[in-house]
Amino acid sequence: MNKWKKLSQQEIRQRIFSALSENVDYYNENILGVPASHLDDKVFYQNAPFLEDAPFLSTLIHNPNHIGCHTLGSSESFFKGTQQIETEVIRICAEDILKGEGEFDGYVASGGTEANLQAVWTYRNYYQQEKGAGLDEIALITSADAHYSAAKASDVLQISFYKVPVNQEDRSISQEGVRATISSARHEGKKYFIVLANMMTTMFGSVDDIHCYTDVLIDLSVDFKLHVDGAYGGFFYPFARQENDINFSNPHVNSVTLDAHKMLQAPYGTGIFLIRKGWMHYANTEEASYVEGQDFTLIGSRSGANAIAIWMILMTYGPHGWFEKTLVLSHRTTWLCEQLEERKIDYFRYPDANIVTMKASYLNPKLCKKYGLVPDNHEQADWFKIVVMDHVTVEKLEAFLADYDTMS
Ligand SMILES: Cc1ncc(COP(=O)(O)O)c(C=O)c1O
């Protein structure tokens, strides 16, 4: 615990350049066998003076490939310097942010979709390998508000998908809903359950009460594995609501998805998959024999610059700085909600969340278009959301409200 400490810009720079110096140097070493190189030097600057102060851009130019998983066994030794930084990112996320004790594996995935697929793939293989389960005996369960990547996972991995209904007022799931969903799945021959619980949903920012799942599954003596989808909420909710048990302090939570390219404002390609030690091997592809350490991930080759970006953001803020950032966004969201209440606009906000979802019937479609509000359904919208990100300032919200007043 407490690996996460704020660093100065100079310390960050030193650490990244020292990591890059431990990676392969394509210019000065005789590296002949890898189908990889630095970025093309006719197209991308290699020696521009500003690069000395730009550790992320320098990493892009060095172009490390972080193929595989670096928290277990061996990995491609060509890129060991920056892989070490990725390992630190995984530990900070699992231990400092998600309160895990013990050991964890994980990697920087292409995004939340891949990390969710990686989880479902791991548990599907576990049930097949350890329990002799057939595909038609394994079910994926989420709430009706879960991200569509769950539907993708069910399709790609060929297991049935069941949705637990949510209360339309507060977007919550209930024990009765979980019980009914499990019963109908069991009725259809499902014996093994993969649960994806939400730590802030895409449209409503709501968080599932994890006990609704675990109490019922335990009561019914059902075999289950539980993954948390924190793609949206993983870098927000643990700070906004510090006392919570949708993290690794809960023994039922076996793996978690986070996305640094959402709230953390990292470049795209920075999903994070985290799992307790001892599970990653269910997703091993033994045929990856030319990769040193083999490949336990869905993606294959991936840029090491993504891990560097996450590490730099985490180190620039430190835990207190990041907490303050989420607090500001949360306060701004409260301000917006007060303005909506004054105007009697019907909206949903999960406590402390930075998403406000308004009933479409209160809003002029032209206003929604002008301010880039996102609907739940582009064909027929019931809801539109505002996501209070860094760039969504009070001034911009004021402009939206002023236009609302004029148009209504
Ligand atoms: C809750 C949730 N899970 C998963 C995803 C998928 O993430 P990505 O688009 O990075 O694949 C999203 C994206 O919005 C999300 O909100």
PDBQT file of the ligand as one rigid body, heavy atoms in Angstrom, charges set to zero:
ROOT
HETATM    1  C1  LIG A 501     -18.920   1.569 -17.968  1.00  0.00    +0.000 C 
HETATM    2  C2  LIG A 501     -18.154   1.379 -19.251  1.00  0.00    +0.000 A 
HETATM    3  N1  LIG A 501     -17.595   0.193 -19.516  1.00  0.00    +0.000 NA
HETATM    4  C3  LIG A 501     -16.891  -0.025 -20.650  1.00  0.00    +0.000 A 
HETATM    5  C4  LIG A 501     -16.727   0.979 -21.565  1.00  0.00    +0.000 A 
HETATM    6  C5  LIG A 501     -15.955   0.695 -22.835  1.00  0.00    +0.000 C 
HETATM    7  O1  LIG A 501     -14.782   1.436 -22.841  1.00  0.00    +0.000 OA
HETATM    8  P1  LIG A 501     -13.958   1.670 -24.202  1.00  0.00    +0.000 P 
HETATM    9  O2  LIG A 501     -14.773   2.575 -25.049  1.00  0.00    +0.000 OA
HETATM   10  O3  LIG A 501     -12.687   2.284 -23.660  1.00  0.00    +0.000 OA
HETATM   11  O4  LIG A 501     -13.697   0.355 -24.818  1.00  0.00    +0.000 OA
HETATM   12  C6  LIG A 501     -17.321   2.229 -21.349  1.00  0.00    +0.000 A 
HETATM   13  C7  LIG A 501     -17.206   3.308 -22.341  1.00  0.00    +0.000 C 
HETATM   14  O5  LIG A 501     -17.863   4.301 -22.301  1.00  0.00    +0.000 OA
HETATM   15  C8  LIG A 501     -18.029   2.446 -20.145  1.00  0.00    +0.000 A 
HETATM   16  O6  LIG A 501     -18.613   3.625 -19.878  1.00  0.00    +0.000 OA
ENDROOT
TORSDOF 0
